[in-house]
């Protein structure tokens, strides 16, 4: 899937910094978010937390579960529920592909970041496999080796 920052006007609202550390990303998808007005206003203010959120497929529809969008201060009638499940807007083909991946043991649908693309709220989702402690150590070791190689080549 294309990097959202490369195409058009993009404003990143929230990133899930732990996702790439705790998961091996196998495939990424871009989905729209079905939001109410006060949620959009809160997103524009940057009041979103993706820390413990994940994607889920229920009755053929995709949902973002556990994402926290803070209340909008100027909303009427109390605004929105900050912890509600939000519908993800995907094509049927993509939902079927994701559902097949989730049926496979050990795969999870993890949100990587939420952003505005041409004025519409989007979420970048990843079909990912959880890393073990050994995998995390190997990733750190490989990153450190790459840094050492870069330092050595810069000195020459």
Backbone bond lengths (Angstrom), bond angles and torsions (degrees), N, CA, C in turn:
res aa  C-N    CA-C-N  psi(-1)  N-CA   C-N-CA  omega(-1)  CA-C   N-CA-C  phi
1 X - - - 1.455 - - 1.520 108.15 -
2 X 1.296 116.27 148.13 1.461 122.08 -177.44 1.527 110.82 -69.98
3 X 1.329 114.70 148.72 1.456 120.82 176.48 1.525 108.47 -70.99
4 X 1.341 118.48 125.28 1.466 120.21 -175.48 1.526 113.25 -61.98
5 X 1.327 117.79 -26.81 1.450 119.91 -176.62 1.521 112.23 -75.94
6 X 1.320 118.41 -16.38 1.457 121.25 -177.87 1.519 112.90 -82.12
7 X 1.310 117.56 -22.24 1.457 119.60 -173.21 1.524 111.39 -112.83
8 X 1.314 116.42 123.36 1.464 121.65 171.24 1.513 114.65 66.15
9 X 1.315 115.01 -164.00 1.456 122.30 -179.63 1.525 109.08 -85.80
10 X 1.322 115.64 116.42 1.462 120.37 -176.74 1.519 109.37 -128.21
11 X 1.360 115.22 132.62 1.462 121.16 175.01 1.520 107.12 -124.77
12 X 1.325 116.97 110.34 1.466 121.40 -179.40 1.517 109.09 -74.45
13 X 1.345 115.90 130.09 1.462 121.91 -178.20 1.523 110.64 -98.69
14 X 1.342 116.41 -48.22 1.460 120.49 -176.95 1.522 109.29 -148.21
15 X 1.326 115.98 144.19 1.461 120.78 175.23 1.520 109.10 -124.61
16 X 1.314 114.98 148.09 1.457 121.65 177.00 1.521 106.52 -96.72
17 X 1.329 116.96 90.22 1.454 121.46 -172.23 1.526 112.55 -68.16
18 X 1.312 117.04 -25.61 1.459 119.73 -178.69 1.535 112.74 -82.25
19 X 1.319 117.55 -15.50 1.460 120.67 -172.96 1.526 111.80 -60.08
20 X 1.316 118.15 -50.17 1.464 120.39 -177.61 1.521 112.01 -72.01
21 X 1.320 117.40 -21.88 1.459 120.49 176.45 1.525 111.17 -77.07
22 X 1.336 117.16 -38.83 1.456 121.02 -174.18 1.525 114.29 -95.70
23 X 1.335 117.80 -11.23 1.459 121.16 -176.52 1.523 111.18 -133.76
24 X 1.323 115.25 150.86 1.455 122.17 170.02 1.517 106.45 -96.31
25 X 1.329 117.03 116.41 1.461 122.08 -176.29 1.521 109.18 -78.76
26 X 1.337 116.29 124.14 1.457 121.61 179.88 1.523 111.96 -99.46
27 X 1.327 117.57 -39.79 1.454 121.85 -177.11 1.524 108.55 -153.35
28 X 1.332 117.72 145.35 1.462 120.24 179.62 1.524 110.67 -120.42
29 X 1.330 115.04 151.89 1.462 123.09 -179.63 1.524 108.44 -136.59
30 X 1.324 116.04 150.77 1.459 121.70 173.36 1.519 107.32 -110.48
31 X 1.338 116.18 126.54 1.463 120.59 -178.86 1.523 109.52 -128.85
32 X 1.313 115.55 148.19 1.457 120.53 172.16 1.512 109.29 -80.67
33 X 1.321 116.52 160.95 1.459 122.05 178.34 1.523 108.90 -115.62
34 X 1.340 117.21 131.93 1.457 121.74 174.69 1.529 107.03 -88.26
35 X 1.329 116.26 109.65 1.458 121.68 -173.82 1.516 111.03 -125.42
36 X 1.341 116.03 159.29 1.458 120.85 171.15 1.530 107.84 -94.65
37 X 1.324 117.01 167.89 1.455 121.88 -172.80 1.516 115.07 -56.74
38 X 1.333 117.23 -43.98 1.462 118.95 -177.67 1.530 111.21 -68.52
39 X 1.340 117.30 -27.44 1.464 120.17 176.97 1.524 110.59 -68.92
40 X 1.326 116.31 -40.29 1.462 120.54 178.79 1.527 109.65 -63.03
41 X 1.332 116.94 -43.88 1.463 120.87 179.28 1.531 110.77 -62.22
42 X 1.327 117.41 -40.74 1.461 120.65 178.12 1.520 110.88 -65.88
43 X 1.334 116.92 -40.13 1.459 119.93 177.77 1.520 110.87 -61.40
44 X 1.328 116.60 -41.97 1.469 119.53 179.27 1.529 111.21 -63.24
45 X 1.335 117.14 -27.26 1.463 121.67 174.97 1.529 112.04 -83.15
46 X 1.337 117.58 -5.69 1.460 121.72 178.01 1.512 114.40 81.85
47 X 1.334 118.41 23.12 1.466 122.22 -177.26 1.524 111.09 -94.05
48 X 1.320 117.12 68.35 1.462 120.07 178.96 1.514 109.90 -138.37
49 X 1.330 115.50 143.93 1.459 123.33 178.96 1.522 108.94 -130.07
50 X 1.330 117.24 124.08 1.466 122.26 -179.04 1.526 112.67 -105.21
51 X 1.307 117.42 7.61 1.464 121.83 -167.51 1.529 114.52 -50.37
52 X 1.307 119.88 -55.02 1.464 121.60 -174.99 1.522 112.17 -110.06
53 X 1.316 117.72 28.08 1.464 119.65 -175.53 1.532 111.36 -94.91
54 X 1.319 114.64 160.87 1.461 121.60 178.98 1.519 108.54 -156.07
55 X 1.319 116.00 165.74 1.453 121.37 177.67 1.510 110.34 -99.00
56 X 1.336 116.19 151.54 1.462 121.29 -177.86 1.527 108.44 -144.23
57 X 1.334 116.12 147.02 1.462 121.91 175.90 1.527 107.57 -110.56
58 X 1.356 116.26 120.96 1.462 121.41 178.65 1.517 108.97 -129.64
59 X 1.311 116.32 124.81 1.474 122.27 177.45 1.526 111.93 49.21
60 X 1.331 116.31 41.65 1.454 120.67 176.13 1.514 114.80 79.32
61 X 1.336 118.34 9.80 1.458 121.71 177.95 1.524 108.90 -123.84
62 X 1.335 115.99 147.04 1.463 121.28 -178.94 1.525 109.95 -98.61
63 X 1.341 116.12 141.43 1.462 122.31 -179.64 1.518 110.48 -134.03
64 X 1.319 115.69 148.38 1.458 122.48 171.23 1.528 106.59 -99.38
65 X 1.323 116.66 117.82 1.460 122.97 -173.54 1.527 109.42 -111.32
66 X 1.320 116.19 134.93 1.456 120.91 172.86 1.520 115.67 85.71
67 X 1.321 118.38 2.21 1.464 120.03 176.95 1.526 108.38 -78.56
68 X 1.316 116.27 137.51 1.465 121.19 -177.54 1.523 109.07 -107.14
69 X 1.329 115.97 118.38 1.459 121.40 172.04 1.525 106.06 -110.88
70 X 1.307 116.21 115.41 1.464 121.95 -176.32 1.514 112.16 -60.19
71 X 1.328 117.01 154.68 1.463 120.20 -179.54 1.526 111.32 -66.50
72 X 1.321 115.10 148.47 1.460 121.46 176.23 1.522 107.58 -90.81
73 X 1.302 116.56 125.54 1.469 122.15 -171.94 1.522 113.80 -60.91
74 X 1.331 118.01 -33.24 1.457 121.14 -173.43 1.527 112.97 -102.44
75 X 1.334 117.70 17.54 1.467 121.04 -177.31 1.526 110.90 -75.16
76 X 1.320 115.02 147.54 1.463 120.73 175.99 1.520 110.56 -80.29
77 X 1.307 116.70 155.00 1.469 123.77 173.56 1.529 112.72 51.78
78 X 1.320 118.64 34.87 1.456 121.38 175.82 1.510 114.85 84.06
79 X 1.314 120.12 -8.14 1.462 121.66 176.85 1.516 113.54 78.32
80 X 1.320 116.46 -135.07 1.468 122.65 -173.44 1.531 110.79 -119.04
81 X 1.332 115.11 166.18 1.459 121.68 174.27 1.537 107.63 -80.53
82 X 1.334 118.98 117.59 1.466 120.90 -174.51 1.525 114.45 -62.46
83 X 1.325 118.74 -26.40 1.462 121.81 -174.37 1.530 114.24 -105.62
84 X 1.316 118.61 11.29 1.471 119.49 -175.04 1.520 111.46 -67.64
85 X 1.346 115.48 155.74 1.458 121.28 175.50 1.521 108.06 -76.26
86 X 1.333 116.02 133.51 1.465 120.83 -177.63 1.512 110.13 -112.63
87 X 1.326 115.22 135.91 1.457 120.98 -178.36 1.527 110.10 -72.57
88 X 1.331 115.63 137.03 1.454 122.16 176.25 1.519 108.77 -99.14
89 X 1.307 116.39 135.42 1.458 121.63 -177.72 1.526 109.31 -98.37
90 X 1.330 114.95 104.42 1.462 122.58 -178.52 1.525 109.63 -131.49
91 X 1.319 116.26 160.57 1.458 120.57 173.72 1.528 109.09 -74.24
92 X 1.309 116.84 153.01 1.466 122.54 -179.62 1.533 111.15 -55.14
93 X 1.335 116.78 -42.74 1.467 121.45 178.81 1.518 110.95 -57.11
94 X 1.342 116.28 -44.92 1.463 120.55 -179.08 1.526 111.33 -66.71
95 X 1.325 116.74 -40.75 1.470 119.94 178.25 1.525 110.25 -62.16
96 X 1.326 117.27 -42.70 1.466 120.62 179.16 1.524 111.31 -64.50
97 X 1.327 116.64 -40.74 1.468 120.77 179.40 1.524 110.23 -64.98
98 X 1.332 116.63 -42.48 1.469 120.81 178.93 1.527 110.17 -66.12
99 X 1.336 117.18 -43.13 1.471 120.67 179.87 1.527 110.33 -60.62
100 X 1.331 117.23 -39.35 1.463 120.54 176.51 1.518 111.40 -63.28
101 X 1.325 116.82 -39.46 1.459 120.79 178.61 1.519 112.20 -68.70
102 X 1.339 116.63 -38.15 1.460 119.80 179.53 1.525 111.99 -70.48
103 X 1.342 116.01 -27.81 1.461 119.35 177.45 1.527 110.59 -68.49
104 X 1.334 115.89 -27.39 1.458 120.33 176.65 1.523 108.03 -69.13
105 X 1.302 116.63 140.99 1.460 120.94 -175.37 1.524 111.98 -66.91
106 X 1.328 116.36 132.00 1.450 121.33 172.41 1.516 115.82 91.74
107 X 1.328 119.25 -1.02 1.458 120.51 179.70 1.528 110.49 -98.21
108 X 1.324 115.59 145.14 1.462 123.00 -177.90 1.512 108.78 -133.82
109 X 1.322 116.84 151.58 1.454 122.46 174.69 1.531 107.34 -99.87
110 X 1.340 116.23 109.70 1.459 122.44 -172.27 1.525 109.59 -115.01
111 X 1.347 118.41 130.17 1.464 119.59 173.97 1.527 110.18 -76.75
112 X 1.332 116.81 130.76 1.458 121.12 179.53 1.526 111.54 -93.66
113 X 1.336 116.47 -43.62 1.461 119.36 177.97 1.512 110.97 -159.83
114 X 1.324 114.82 157.19 1.461 122.92 175.81 1.519 106.54 -118.45
115 X 1.327 116.18 136.45 1.452 120.65 -176.55 1.518 110.05 -152.57
116 X 1.324 115.45 164.68 1.453 121.78 172.56 1.519 107.41 -101.38
117 X 1.313 116.12 127.56 1.461 121.91 178.20 1.517 107.09 -123.50
118 X 1.311 116.55 113.56 1.461 122.77 -176.54 1.527 111.41 53.21
119 X 1.343 117.43 39.56 1.450 122.74 175.40 1.515 115.63 85.85
120 X 1.320 118.62 -0.65 1.462 121.53 -179.38 1.530 110.16 -113.33
121 X 1.335 115.84 138.69 1.463 120.76 -179.46 1.519 109.52 -75.11
122 X 1.324 115.73 127.77 1.462 122.39 179.82 1.518 108.74 -128.36
123 X 1.330 115.23 155.84 1.456 120.87 174.33 1.524 107.61 -129.46
124 X 1.338 116.08 135.09 1.458 121.08 175.19 1.521 107.16 -93.75
125 X 1.324 115.99 118.69 1.463 122.67 -177.63 1.519 109.58 -107.87
126 X 1.320 116.18 149.22 1.456 120.67 177.92 1.521 109.43 -128.12
127 X 1.320 115.63 133.04 1.453 121.10 168.72 1.524 104.55 -84.51
128 X 1.332 117.01 114.57 1.455 120.36 -167.99 1.519 111.87 -136.04
129 X 1.325 114.41 157.93 1.468 122.12 176.43 1.529 107.05 -113.50
130 X 1.324 117.19 134.38 1.460 121.68 -178.84 1.514 112.23 -64.53
131 X 1.332 116.14 139.25 1.459 121.10 178.31 1.522 109.74 -87.10
132 X 1.312 115.52 146.40 1.465 120.76 172.26 1.523 107.85 -87.67
133 X 1.311 116.49 171.69 1.462 120.93 179.48 1.524 110.71 -60.77
134 X 1.321 116.87 -37.95 1.465 121.24 179.14 1.527 110.26 -64.03
135 X 1.342 117.14 -42.78 1.466 120.45 178.17 1.521 111.07 -60.94
136 X 1.328 116.84 -40.94 1.460 120.73 179.90 1.527 110.59 -63.76
137 X 1.335 116.13 -41.48 1.466 120.31 178.22 1.526 110.90 -63.76
138 X 1.336 116.38 -42.11 1.463 120.00 178.98 1.520 111.42 -62.73
139 X 1.326 117.11 -39.90 1.462 120.86 178.29 1.523 110.43 -62.63
140 X 1.335 117.54 -44.93 1.460 121.07 178.17 1.527 111.16 -62.17
141 X 1.332 116.81 -42.70 1.460 120.97 -179.52 1.532 110.43 -63.72
142 X 1.337 117.09 -44.70 1.461 120.72 179.28 1.526 111.21 -62.46
143 X 1.330 116.94 -40.73 1.458 120.76 178.98 1.530 110.51 -64.02
144 X 1.331 116.71 -40.89 1.462 120.96 179.07 1.526 110.92 -65.37
145 X 1.336 117.59 -40.70 1.467 121.03 177.20 1.527 110.89 -62.31
146 X 1.319 116.92 -41.59 1.465 120.84 179.39 1.529 110.66 -63.19
147 X 1.330 117.27 -39.68 1.469 120.94 177.44 1.521 111.33 -63.12
148 X 1.346 116.36 -43.85 1.466 120.25 179.64 1.519 111.04 -62.41
149 X 1.321 117.27 -40.75 1.465 121.26 178.73 1.520 110.23 -64.55
150 X 1.331 116.78 -42.70 1.476 120.47 177.84 1.524 110.97 -61.71
151 X 1.314 117.31 -43.19 1.472 120.73 178.98 1.523 110.95 -62.01
152 X 1.333 115.61 -43.69 1.467 119.39 -178.37 1.533 111.38 -65.85
153 X 1.327 117.47 -39.32 1.466 119.45 -179.44 1.518 110.90 -73.49
154 X 1.317 119.75 -29.16 1.461 122.12 178.42 1.525 111.58 -70.05
155 X 1.319 116.77 -33.85 1.465 120.87 -178.60 1.529 111.92 -67.37
156 X 1.339 116.58 -30.18 1.468 120.35 -175.44 1.468 112.76 -76.71
